[in-house]
């Protein structure tokens, strides 16, 4: 058993953009096939640059704010309560286009191979 609380978790940088901060509730390889389970805060104007994964699908849930996820060259507008699944190999970029509000995303990856 493992119990975590956002109030006690360290705040670290997201590898794709150190301005975006995350709290990892379940770390890499703690619970295979789950890659990680985290909460990230994207300040206004920040983004995680486009990338893809060869072995992992990702799920993003918008806790608050608004943003855009680009998947394979197509923009999709996101708001609080929206959930997106990104399949293996899909190039994706998540960004906060807002000028005054954080985009808060809960996300996890699942190893598929």
N, C-alpha and C positions, 0 to 999 in steps of 0.2 A: 504494500500500500504506500502511496505517496500523496500527501496533501500539500498544495501550494497556495499562496495568497499573493496577489499583485502587490500588496502593501509591503511585502518582505522580499520580493525578488529583485535582484540587481538589474539595473538598466544598462544595456549594452548597445553597441552600434550594429546596424544591419550591414552585412558584408557588401551589398551592392551600392550603398550610399551611407557613409558614416553620420550624416546629418539626421537620418531616420533612426529613431531609437526603438528598441524592442525589449520585451521581457519574455524570456523563454520559460514556459510552464512545464514542458516536457522536452528534454534535450535530445540531440541527435543520438540515435541508436539506443535510447533508454527503453523503448517499447516497440520493437520491430513488428510490423512493417511501417509504423509511424516514424517519419524522419524527424519531425519536431512539431511542437504546438506552441505558438507564440502570439503576442499582441504587439503590434507596431504602431507608432505614432508618426505620421507624415506631416511635418509643418507645411504651411502654405507654400506652394511652388516646388516642393520636393518630389522626387520620383525615384523608383528603383528601375535602373536602366534595363532595356530589353535583353532577355536571355531565355534559354530553354534548358530543360533537364532531360538527360537521356535515360534516367532510371527512376524518375519520381514524378508523380502527379501532385498538384497543389490545389488546395481549396482556400478561398479568401472569403471572409464574412465581414461586411462593413458594420462596425459597431456604431460609429457616428461620423458625421461629415459627408462630403461628396467627393467623388474622384472619377478617374477614367482608367479603365484597363484596356490596353491595346493587346489584342491576341492575333498573331499572324497578320499584322498590318491593318486591322479593323478596330476602331475605337468603340468602346461600350461604356456608357455613362453609368456610374454607380452611386447609390445613396444608402443611407442607414437601413439596415435590414436585408440588403441584397447579398447574395451568395453566388460565387463564381467558381467553377471547377476548371482547371487548366490541365489538359492531358499531357502525357509524355510527349516531348518533342515540339510542343506548341511554344513559339516565341511569344513572350509576354512582358509587358512593361506596365507598372502601376504608378499612377501619378496623382498628386493633389493639385488641381488647377485653381483652387480657391485662393483668394487674396487675403482672407482673414480667418479661416477656420481650419483646425487640424482635421486630418483624415485618420481615423482610428480603425485598424483592421486586425481581426483575429484570423490567423492562418495556420495551416498545417500541411505537411507534405507526407505522401505515402509512397514508400518504395514499391515499385511494381515488378522488379526483377530480382 
